[in-house]
Amino acid sequence: MHDDLEGKHGVQSLEVGMSLLKAMVTGQQAMMLKDIAAAADMPASKAHRYLVSLIRSGLVEQDPLSSRYTLGPFALNLGLVALGRLDRVRLGLSAIADLRDAINETTALAVWGGQGPVIVRWERPRRPITVNVITGATLSLLASAAGRVFAAWLPPAQIEPLVQAELDSGKCRANVQTLDEARAVLAEVRARGLAAISGHYMVRGVEAMAAPVFNFKQDITLGLVVVGVEGSLDMREDSPTVTALREAAHALSLRLGYAPPAA
């Protein structure tokens, strides 16, 4: 009878311990006992008893100099294992489907392919005139929104030789002629937090916006893209389309373990 009840209702002591861990995660830094207890809404004496057990398990550790508590090595290992098992592309596909439903525009998911971003899937909106997106093709670094997003956040040593090669080819429609001009464009993308191209897109009559998705290493790992007929997308900073794109990319980044830098 006792086992049946325990299986149905859970183990209360474990739930108490988890409330302390959640409080420490929310704090985002090493914390004093009184602060952890207050965040978990329990007496400090009770919190201390649980923290002793959590230290023994490796989920928590205490700095002997400051007496502050932080997550221990086993907690970090658990997080890394969980993140490693996340299928970023599967989550990205769900994100572009939800984004398409929210804004009724063509959306796509881009990954880095070595020489440039590659579209792995796109979602068609419910409207009579749409833009078809070719999956599997490598996009321009300067003349596509996805390309600018990856070029803006990947290391310059990796990106600039590819950008220079694109400039030297003479096939770039991005209205950018030199590497210094390209650097300025990418700096603007980083400052705004997304890329938007209309009038100089790699395909005539098309415009697009893209936002970066970051992983727990703070690296860009995906690009969320919105594509439309030239002149059809509202690219203003406060437009519903831009807002929805930003929020979708941010939510997916958090899902992949990204921790935004402190203000």
Phi, psi and omega in degrees: 000316180298318180296321180297317181293320180296320178293327182281317188259351180085182181252113187297320182297324178294320180294324177295315178299321179294327178295327176291318178297319179297321178297321180290324177294317180297325180293334176060019177196168176300140189230152173282158181304314183298326180287321178296314180299318180295318180294328180270358178059055177211160178298148182298324180296320178291317179299321181297318180299318180289323180296326177300315179292323180292326176294317180299328181276349181088003179281337181224151171222156182240132176286119183294338181275313183264346184067010178279152181254144176215172180293141182269179184297325180290323176297320179294320178297319178301315181297318181293321178296316180298317179294322180295335181270353176290134175268098186298323181291318178301315178294323178295321179297320177295323181294318181288331176292316178294321179295318177302317179296326184284324187245350181054047174231161174295129178236157182210160178243129181242142173236161179281132183248011178103311178251352182168174179287150180235133177281125180258339177196150174222156182240129182274134177281171178265077178208155187292326181247119181228169176253124177277140181246133181274121177277146177090349182272143177278129184270157176296143177286327184255332185257017172225148180295319179297320179298317180294324180296312179293319180295330182287330187246351172280159183301136180305323180298331178277323190271320190297324174298324178289320177297316180298319178296322178293319177296318182292337182290337181074011183254004183281126179265014189277003182060034177237130187250331186232165178295323178296320176295321178296318178300320180295319178298315183291328175296321177295322178298314179297320181295321181278332181091002176199167179245142177220129181229129173215130179100333180229031180288160184295338176241129183296141177082008182236147173225161185203158172229151179213148178231145182280148171243128184252154178256187184291345175272004182072018180261147174292134184232337179213164171230129173265131189235141171240129185234143178206172173294139183308128181091358185264338183268136175275104185263011177295150187303323184258015182289154178301326181292313179296318180298315180295321179295314179301313184294322179295317180293319180294316180297319179292322177301314178298322179297330180270007174096009180292135176247108181302142178298147179296144180293000000 
